[in-house]
Structures are given as C-alpha cells and as structure tokens.
Amino acid sequence: MPLAFLVVVVFAAAEPLKGWRRLAADDPAKMERMESPIARSMHASVFDPASDKMWITGGLVRWNGQQGCPNDTWSLDFKTDQWTCLSEDQKNLSGRYGHAAAFDPVGKQLLLVGGEAMIGPTGKFLGDTWALAVGAVKWKRVKADGVLPARHGHTVTYDPTRRRLIVVGGVGGSSTLRGVWMESVWTFNLQTQEWREIAVEGKNLPPRNFHTTVLDPARDRLLVIGGIVGPGSGSAKGDVWAFDLKTDTWQEASPQPLLAARWGHAAALDEEGDRLFVVGGAPGPGKPLLASDLWCLDLKQMKWECVPVETRLPPLNTHSMVWDPARRRLVVFGGNKGRYFSGEVWVLDVGPASPAASPGLKSE
C-alpha cells in the first residue's frame, strides 16, 4: 500500500471531521454486472446541480491484464446513490484519458475537451470538443471556429459570467513530436462556438499538466494549484496562481503555509464557505508515494490549513472530486491506488459553511 504524505501543519485545537465513508453505489458486485463504472483513473467528472447528479466519462482502465480507454458516460444520482450508464457511444466519441470536462447549466450539457487516445504505438493527443445534452445518449462533436492545440492533462473551467470554457495547461504534440508544454490560455465561447487564444498580459503561468483549476466567482478569477511543471520531464509543485478574468493577467498567490508538491490531485470549491478543498495526489513523476491528506484554502485570507479527518481517504491520485452543495459534502470517485485503479465513491460531510462552525475547520 502506498504511503501517504507526512502532514506538517495540523489543527491542534480543532475537532476532526468524522471521516470519509464509502457509498454503496460502488459495490464490486454491481461493477461485475456492469451496473456501475469499472475502476479507472484520469477520467473526467462534473456535477449538475439541477439534476443532483455527478457525471463521469472516459479514463484509463485495466481489465484482464490489459489497459484501455472506455468511451462510456455514467451518472450517479445523489438522491438514490444509484449509477446509470447514460452513453457508450462506440460510433462517435473515441475513448480517451487525461481529458477534461465542464458542465454548462445554461445549455444543460456536458462539454468534453481533448485528452489522449490509445491509437497507434505512442497514442494520439486530441484537441476536439464534444457535447452531451442532459437526457441524450449520444455525444455530438462541436463544430468550432478555430482549433485548440491537442493536449492531455489540462483543465477546463466553466465561466458563467461570460458563458465560456477556459482551458489551462496540458501537454500535447504529435506522433513524432511529443512533450509540447502548453503555456497559453484558451477560451471557447459557447454562444459563437469559437476557440480563441487569450493574449495574456505580463508574466505567464509556468506550463504544467495534471494540475487543478477552480473558479473563484466572488473575485472573478481562476486559481491553478500544483501539477507537473515543465518544460522537460517536469517536477511537481504545490504553488497557487491566480488568473484575473477581467484583466487577463497571472499572479502567483503564494498562500501560507506552502502546500506540499503534488500532481493528479483533485480540488473543489465550497462557494458558500468561500474556500476550496484539495485532496490526494502524488509528489512527482515516477514517485511511489500517494497522498490522502485534505487541505482547505481560505479564499479571503489565502491561507492553507490541513484538515484533520478521523477516517482518511485511501491514498490516491488522478481521481476526481466534486462539491455537493445541497448536502455540503465532497464526493471522490476513482483514481490510481498504486497497484490498481479504484472504482470507489467516497464522501466527506464538511458541515456548515462558516469555518468557525465546522468541525476540523477553524477561523481566526
């Protein structure tokens, strides 16, 4: 079993959260009967608050000693804790991993961008855009103006103010030239169906992949956390960068204490509590350690704190996590557990929005 990161900063006076617990939705018998998703990593996950469902699609799987990339799409109903296979579109959408997705509440659709397909001896990077309407069973390729450079390990974030997608980072290339680190920020206008590269003013974000990006709507900015930072073979970082959506400028946020370097972690925003959570990850490419620690970033003070939890999450990376606002909980699915992939669903009840009122989360 992989070891977890050593936690240096702790909550000396805070009562721990009760702990992570598994949902019955990930019953192995259901997986065998194909009633729930097969274990996977490097998939994409989004939450639709209107239907109260988490949706997952694609990823890397291992089955009977072989690796593959399914093109299935599943929803987990948070009211019933039941999985439903929504789409297994063998004709249109190609299986992939390292892709990214976002939910468009106005268009009531999932949007999927890029990734890598297991095509040929070295794989194929993708820069395509796909949409799946709520209630539909087939993905449709979006005919866009402009071309997003192919990549995987990037992030896609929905910007509700401007109704657009924002793509940050990733690594791409071709069959003959791999390892091209993506520095630019791209947007996809959902009304005009147009990709456009943003002309960033001043200092740029160091290129990276398998980072996380969270929208901070109160301050109209993106927050990018950690990842493998290039160029070259890359090394993991625990840095935080803010991208101002009004001025198109980057600024290193440098919250204290510093977050331990990691990649393949997951992050989610608690908008009501004005904070975000980060869980898991790995400290660098090829390193065996996996993390199970939970961190909270106070977005007003820009201060990290490690959250004590009575029952910790198994060490994971390349998993996904969404925030369930109605139940005030974090929901984690899948990921790499070291020797094998996970198909488990874990939830953590966080409690009230006020940090002072939440067990394990204290305020100044």
C-alpha positions in Angstrom: 0.0 0.0 0.0 1.5 3.4 -1.0 2.5 5.6 1.9 0.7 8.9 2.5 2.4 12.3 2.6 3.7 13.4 6.0 1.4 16.2 7.3 3.4 19.0 8.9 0.7 21.5 9.7 -2.2 20.2 11.8 -5.2 21.5 13.6 -4.1 21.3 17.2 -7.3 22.6 18.7 -9.8 21.6 16.1 -12.2 18.7 16.4 -11.6 16.3 13.4 -14.3 15.7 10.8 -16.0 12.4 11.2 -14.3 11.0 8.2 -14.6 9.7 4.7 -17.2 6.9 4.0 -17.9 4.8 1.0 -21.2 4.8 -0.8 -23.0 1.5 -1.5 -23.0 2.7 -5.1 -19.5 1.2 -5.6 -20.5 -2.4 -4.6 -18.0 -4.7 -6.5 -20.8 -7.0 -7.4 -22.5 -4.1 -9.3 -19.3 -3.5 -11.2 -19.1 -7.1 -12.2 -22.6 -6.9 -13.5 -21.8 -3.6 -15.3 -24.2 -1.7 -13.1 -21.6 0.7 -12.1 -18.4 2.1 -13.8 -15.4 -0.1 -14.0 -12.4 1.1 -11.9 -10.5 3.9 -13.6 -8.1 6.9 -13.4 -7.5 10.0 -15.5 -11.2 10.3 -16.2 -13.4 13.4 -16.1 -16.1 14.3 -13.6 -18.7 17.1 -13.4 -21.7 17.9 -11.2 -25.1 19.1 -12.4 -26.9 20.7 -9.5 -30.3 20.8 -11.4 -30.5 17.1 -11.7 -28.5 16.5 -8.5 -26.1 14.1 -10.3 -22.4 13.6 -10.8 -21.4 12.5 -14.2 -18.1 10.7 -15.1 -16.7 9.8 -18.5 -13.8 8.0 -20.1 -10.4 7.4 -18.4 -7.8 4.7 -18.2 -8.9 1.2 -17.1 -7.3 -2.2 -16.6 -9.2 -5.3 -17.4 -7.9 -8.9 -17.6 -4.3 -7.6 -17.6 -5.0 -5.1 -20.4 -5.2 -1.3 -20.4 -7.8 0.6 -22.4 -9.9 3.7 -22.6 -13.6 3.3 -22.5 -15.9 5.9 -24.0 -18.7 5.3 -21.5 -20.6 8.0 -19.6 -22.2 7.4 -16.2 -24.3 9.5 -13.8 -24.6 9.0 -10.1 -27.9 10.2 -8.6 -27.1 11.8 -5.2 -30.8 11.2 -4.1 -30.7 7.5 -4.6 -26.9 6.7 -4.8 -27.6 4.7 -8.0 -25.4 4.7 -11.1 -26.9 4.9 -14.6 -25.0 4.2 -17.8 -26.0 7.2 -20.0 -23.9 6.7 -23.0 -21.5 4.1 -24.5 -21.2 5.7 -27.9 -19.0 3.4 -29.9 -19.7 5.2 -33.2 -18.8 8.8 -32.4 -16.8 9.6 -29.3 -13.4 7.9 -29.1 -12.2 6.5 -25.8 -9.7 8.7 -24.1 -7.9 9.6 -20.8 -6.3 12.8 -19.4 -9.2 14.8 -20.9 -11.2 17.5 -19.1 -14.9 18.3 -18.9 -17.2 21.0 -17.5 -21.0 21.4 -17.1 -22.9 24.2 -18.9 -26.0 24.9 -16.8 -27.5 27.3 -19.4 -27.2 24.8 -22.3 -27.9 21.9 -19.9 -25.0 19.9 -21.4 -21.7 18.2 -20.6 -18.7 19.5 -22.5 -15.6 17.4 -23.0 -12.3 18.7 -24.4 -9.1 16.9 -25.6 -7.3 14.1 -23.9 -5.2 11.2 -25.3 -6.5 8.2 -27.2 -4.7 4.8 -27.3 -4.2 4.9 -31.0 -1.0 3.6 -32.6 2.2 2.7 -30.8 2.6 6.1 -29.0 -1.1 7.2 -28.6 -2.7 10.3 -30.1 -3.3 13.7 -28.5 -6.7 15.2 -29.1 -8.0 18.7 -29.3 -11.6 18.0 -30.2 -14.7 19.3 -28.4 -17.8 17.2 -27.6 -21.2 17.9 -26.1 -23.7 15.6 -24.4 -27.1 17.2 -23.6 -28.8 16.2 -20.4 -31.2 13.3 -21.3 -29.4 12.4 -24.5 -27.5 9.2 -25.1 -25.1 10.2 -27.8 -22.3 12.7 -27.8 -22.1 15.3 -30.6 -18.9 16.7 -31.9 -19.0 20.5 -31.7 -18.1 22.2 -35.0 -16.0 25.1 -33.7 -14.3 28.0 -35.3 -10.6 27.9 -34.5 -8.6 24.9 -33.4 -7.5 24.1 -29.9 -4.0 22.6 -29.9 -4.3 18.9 -29.0 -3.3 18.1 -25.4 -3.9 16.0 -22.3 -3.6 16.7 -18.6 -5.2 20.1 -18.9 -8.2 21.6 -17.1 -11.5 23.0 -18.4 -13.4 25.5 -16.3 -16.8 27.0 -17.0 -17.0 30.8 -16.7 -20.7 31.6 -16.1 -20.3 35.4 -16.4 -19.1 35.2 -20.0 -20.6 31.7 -20.8 -17.4 30.3 -22.0 -14.9 27.5 -21.3 -11.4 28.2 -20.2 -8.6 25.7 -20.9 -5.3 25.9 -18.9 -2.2 23.9 -19.4 -1.6 20.4 -20.6 1.0 18.6 -22.7 0.5 17.8 -26.3 2.2 17.2 -29.6 2.1 14.7 -32.4 3.2 11.1 -33.0 6.7 12.4 -34.0 6.9 15.3 -31.5 5.6 14.6 -28.0 6.0 16.6 -24.8 5.0 20.0 -26.0 4.1 22.0 -22.9 1.1 24.3 -23.3 1.7 27.8 -21.9 -1.3 29.7 -23.4 -4.8 30.1 -22.1 -7.6 29.3 -24.5 -11.3 30.1 -24.3 -14.3 28.6 -26.0 -17.3 30.9 -26.5 -20.4 28.8 -26.1 -22.6 31.3 -28.0 -20.3 31.8 -31.0 -18.8 28.3 -30.9 -15.3 29.8 -31.3 -11.9 28.9 -29.8 -9.6 31.8 -29.1 -6.2 32.1 -27.5 -6.1 34.8 -24.8 -3.3 37.4 -25.1 -2.0 37.3 -21.6 -0.6 40.5 -20.2 2.7 40.3 -18.3 4.1 37.2 -16.5 2.8 33.9 -17.7 1.9 30.8 -15.7 4.7 28.2 -15.8 3.5 25.4 -18.1 2.1 22.3 -16.4 -0.2 19.3 -16.6 -2.3 17.3 -14.2 -2.9 20.4 -12.0 -6.3 21.6 -10.8 -8.2 24.8 -11.7 -11.0 26.2 -9.6 -13.2 29.2 -10.4 -13.4 31.8 -7.6 -16.6 33.6 -8.7 -16.5 36.1 -5.9 -13.2 37.6 -7.2 -13.8 36.8 -10.9 -10.6 34.7 -11.1 -9.2 31.2 -11.7 -7.0 29.5 -9.2 -4.5 27.0 -10.5 -3.0 24.6 -8.0 0.1 22.4 -8.3 0.7 19.9 -11.1 3.7 18.7 -13.0 5.5 21.8 -14.1 7.7 21.8 -17.2 9.5 22.0 -19.5 11.4 18.8 -19.9 10.4 15.8 -17.8 8.9 18.2 -15.3 8.6 18.2 -11.5 5.6 18.6 -9.2 4.8 21.9 -7.5 2.4 22.9 -4.7 2.2 26.5 -5.9 -1.0 28.5 -6.5 -1.5 31.0 -9.3 -4.5 33.4 -9.8 -5.7 34.4 -13.3 -7.8 37.6 -13.3 -10.6 37.2 -15.8 -11.2 40.9 -16.1 -7.6 41.8 -17.0 -6.2 38.5 -18.4 -3.2 38.6 -16.0 -1.5 36.0 -13.9 -0.2 36.5 -10.4 1.4 33.9 -8.1 -0.8 33.8 -5.0 1.8 32.2 -2.6 -0.6 31.3 0.3 1.0 30.1 3.5 1.9 27.6 4.6 3.0 26.1 1.3 1.1 23.1 0.0 3.3 20.0 -0.4 4.1 19.5 -4.1 1.7 17.2 -5.9 0.1 16.3 -9.2 -3.0 14.3 -10.1 -4.8 15.7 -7.0 -8.4 16.9 -7.0 -9.9 20.2 -5.9 -13.4 21.5 -5.4 -15.0 24.9 -4.4 -17.3 25.5 -1.5 -18.7 28.8 -2.8 -20.9 29.4 0.3 -17.9 28.9 2.6 -15.6 31.0 0.4 -13.0 28.2 0.4 -11.7 25.4 -1.7 -10.6 21.9 -0.8 -7.7 19.8 -2.2 -7.2 16.1 -1.6 -4.7 13.5 -2.7 -2.1 13.5 -5.4 1.4 12.3 -5.9 4.7 14.2 -5.2 6.3 13.8 -8.6 6.5 11.8 -11.8 7.5 8.2 -11.1 7.5 8.6 -7.3 5.6 5.9 -5.4 4.1 8.0 -2.6 0.4 8.9 -2.9 -1.4 11.4 -0.7 -4.6 11.1 1.3 -4.4 14.4 3.1 -7.2 17.0 2.9 -6.3 20.7 2.7 -8.6 23.8 2.8 -7.7 27.2 1.3 -9.4 30.2 2.8 -10.0 32.4 -0.2 -10.4 35.6 1.8 -7.2 35.2 3.7 -5.4 33.0 1.1 -4.2 30.6 3.9 -3.9 26.8 3.7 -4.8 24.6 6.6 -4.6 20.8 6.8 -8.0 19.4 7.9 -7.9 16.5 10.4 -10.2 13.7 9.5 -10.9 10.7 11.7 -11.2 8.2 8.8 -8.8 9.2 6.0 -9.3 8.7 2.3 -7.1 5.9 0.8 -4.0 7.4 -0.9 -5.0 8.3 -4.4 -4.0 10.3 -7.5 -5.6 11.0 -10.9 -9.0 10.7 -9.2 -11.9 13.2 -9.4 -13.8 15.2 -6.9 -17.0 17.4 -6.9 -18.7 19.5 -4.3 -22.3 18.6 -3.4 -23.7 21.9 -2.2 -27.1 20.6 -1.1 -25.5 18.1 1.4 -22.3 20.1 2.0 -20.0 17.3 1.2 -17.1 16.3 -1.0 -17.5 13.4 -3.4 -14.5 11.5 -4.7 -14.6 8.9 -7.5 -11.9 6.5 -8.9 -8.2 7.2 -9.2 -4.9 5.4 -9.1 -4.3 3.5 -5.8 -0.8 2.5 -6.8 -1.1 -1.2 -7.7 -4.6 -0.9 -9.1 -7.3 1.6 -10.0 -10.3 2.5 -7.9 -14.0 2.4 -8.8 -15.0 3.5 -5.3 -17.1 6.5 -4.3 -16.1 8.3 -1.1 -17.9 11.2 0.5 -16.9 13.5 3.3 -19.5 15.6 5.2 -17.9 19.0 5.7 -20.7 20.7 7.7 -21.8 24.3 8.0 -20.4 27.0 5.6 -18.9 29.0 8.4 -15.4 27.7 9.1 -15.8 28.6 12.8 -18.9 26.3 13.0 -17.4 23.4 11.1 -15.6 20.5 13.0 -12.0 20.4 11.9 -12.2 23.8 10.2 -11.3 26.8 12.4 -11.2 30.5 11.7 -9.0 33.2 13.1 
